[in-house]
Amino acid sequence: MKKLYEKSEITFAIFWIVLYTVSMGSLRNLGDDSPHRMIGLIVISAWMLLFVWRNGLLEKYGLSGWARNNRAMLWFLPLWIITTVNLWGGVTPQYPMPGELFVVVSMAFVGFAEEMLFRGFLFKAMLKEGSVKTAVIVSSVSFGLGHILNLFTGHELAETLMQVVFAVSYGFMVTMAFYKSNSLLPCILSHSLFDMFADFSNLDRSPALNWICHGVIILVSILYCLYLIKRVETPSINQIDAENMHR
């Protein structure tokens, strides 16, 4: 694994994304409340974390601590606003115990794993190549397009497309948050809580509220990204080719 990382960080990132997609796609067919899916997510997350820790990459991948420029990042308030969207229509648990517990734990590790894959491995690998703009776009769009796989787990086309649009918007926001703070912890926390709250979302909420929620997500994402680009200084660890963000 280390040899692959040293040879090509992009190939390393793609390897992990494919491994995660294939393994989690198979396990998800067992149901979101499956203990086997939960165990699989724990194992793959632990494997990634162990690799990062053993190779001294905690700081590189934003796992060494919370953002030092917390105030400049507006305390990540836009992330916390979007995190609560799934609760706006009311709270309704979707599974009986212990399935509900399995889902909550699984969603927590989904947040960790996907942030490590798309904001950690993939974004940092592309940033190393020297194009900030390309790194941000690829990390964000690939994360969003990955949600098309929901079509194979019983989701309807319109619902899936809505999820893709949301995920791309959210992807841009958390990618920029990571780029400007070099702390992946807020992104992981926001992502994990969002997915966990989705399991308590009221499935009967009105279509109008769904559109409002997604509109808020897109608007907040755009405004926060613009703020970060114009007002927040890039940490030195990410200043590889920062001027390209404005090209």
N, C-alpha and C positions, 0 to 999 in steps of 0.2 A: 504493500500500500504506500509506504514512504517513497519507494523508488518511482512509482507512478506519479506521486505528488511532485517530486523533484524534477521529473522529466517534463511534465506539462500540467500546470494547475488547472487549465481549462478541461483537459481530458479527465483529470481527477474529478472535477466538479460534475462533468457529464456522467461519469461512471456512477457517482453517488445518486444523481437524479434518476437515472435509469433503474438502478437497484431499488431505490425507494418507490418509484412509480410501479414497477412490476410486482414487488413484494406486497405493497400496501393495496394495490388494486386487487390482487388475489385474495388477501385477507379480508378486504371490505365486503367481498361477496358473502362472507359468513355473517355479516350484520355489524352495524356500528356498535352494538352492545356485546359483541363477542369478546370473551376474555383472551382468545387467541390473538385477535387484532391488537388488543392492549399490550400483550406481552411482546408482540412483534415490534410495536412502536417503541417500547421501552428498550428493547435490545438494539435496534438500529440507532436510536438516539444515544445510548450509552457508548456504542461503538464509535460514533462520530466524536463525542466528547472525549473519549479516551485517546483517540488519535491526536486531537488538538492539544490536549493536556500533555501527553508524553513527548510531543515535538515542540513544546514551548511556543505554541501559537495562540494562546489565550488572548493576548493583547491585539494581535493582528485581526482576529475574528470577533473582537469586541466583547469578550467574555471576562475580562479582567476587572471590570467594575462599571458602575453607573457613569453616565456622561458627566464630564467635568464642566462642560458649558451648559449645565441644566437650565439656567435662567435664560440664556440666549435661545435655547430650544423651546422656550415658552413652557418649560416643564412638561413638554410632550402632551399638552392638553388636547390638541386635535386628535391624537391617538386615542385618548381616553373617551372622547366624545363618540367616536366611531365604534369603540369597543362596546358601548351600551346599546347600539342600534337594535340588536336582536331582542331586547327586553322592552322596547317601546310599545309593543302591542299586548303586553301582559306576560305573565310567567306561567308556563304549563309544562311540567316534566313529561317527557315523551316515552320513558321506559320504566317498568317496575324494577325494584331492587332485586338482585344486585346489579342488573344490567345498567341502571342509571349511573352507578359508580364506575363501571367499566368504561362507559362512554366519556364521562368527565375526565378520567385519568388519560384515556386515549387522546382526547382533544388537547389536553395540556401538552402531551408529547408531540402531537401534530404541529403545534405552534413552534416548539423548539426545533424539530427536525426540518420543517420547511423554511424557517428563517436561516438555519445553518446552511441549507442547501442553496437557496436563492440569494440571500443577502450576504451570507458568509462565503461559501466556497465559490459560487459562480460569479458574484459581483466582484469580489476581491481578485479573482483570477483574471477577469477582463480589465479591471482597473490597472492591474500590473502591466497590461499591454499598452497603456497610455492614453486611452480614450474614455474619458469620464462619461460623455454623452452616450456612447455606445454601451458602456457597462450598465448605466442606469436603465436604458431602454430594454436591453436584452433581459436583464434580471427581472424587471417589472412585467414585461409582456409574456415571457416564458412562464412566469408564475401564474399569471392570469389564464393563459391558454391551457395550462395543465388541468384547469377545472372542467374542460370539455369532457374529460374522462367520466364525469358524473353521468353522462348520457348512458354509460354502460352499467350503471348501478340503479337504473329505474327512474331517473329524473327526467322531466319533460324538457323539450327543446327550448321553449321560451324561458323556463326557469333557469336552465343551464346557461343560456346566453346572458341572462341578467347577472348570474354569478360570475361569469367571465368578465363582464364590464366592471363589476364591482371589484373583482380581484386585481384587474389591471390597475385601476385607480388606487386601490389600497397598496398595491405593489410599488407604485411610484412613490407614494408617501413614505412607506417604511424604508425603502431603499435610500431616499434622500435623507431621512432621519438618521439612518446608520452612517451614511457618507459624511454628514455634517457633525455627527457626535462621536463617531467610532465606538459607540456602545450598542451592542446588539440586544442587551437586556431589556430595554423598553419595547423594542420590536417583538421580542419573544413573548413578553408579558401581555402586550396588547393582542397579539395573534392568538395566544393560548386562551385568553379570557373571551375573545370574540367567538372562537369556536366552541368553548364551553357553554357560553350563554346561548348559542344557537340551539343547544339541546333543550333549553328551557323556553324557547320562543313559542309564542302562541301561533300555531299553524293556521288558525282561522281568522287571523287579522285581515283586514280589508285590502284588496288590491291597491287602493289609493294610498294606504299607509305604506305598502311595500315600495311604491314608486317614490313616495316622499323620502323614505329611508335611503333608497339608492341615490336619489338626487342630492341628499345631504352628504352622503359619502363622497360622491364625485366632486361636489363644490368644495367641501372642506379639504379634500386631497389636493385640489388645484391651488387653492389659496395658501395652504401650508407649504407646498412645494415652492411656490413663488417667493414666499417669505424666506424660506431657507436659502434659496439661491441668491437672493439679493442682500439679505441682512445678517447671515451667520457665516463666520469665518470657518474655513475647512481646517480640521486638525492636521498637524504636520504629517502624521502617519499616512494620510490620504492625499497629500499634495504631490501626487505623481505627475499629473498633467491637468491641474485644476482649471487652467485657462480654457480648456476645451469645453467646459460646461457652458460657456457663453458663446461658443462658435455655432 
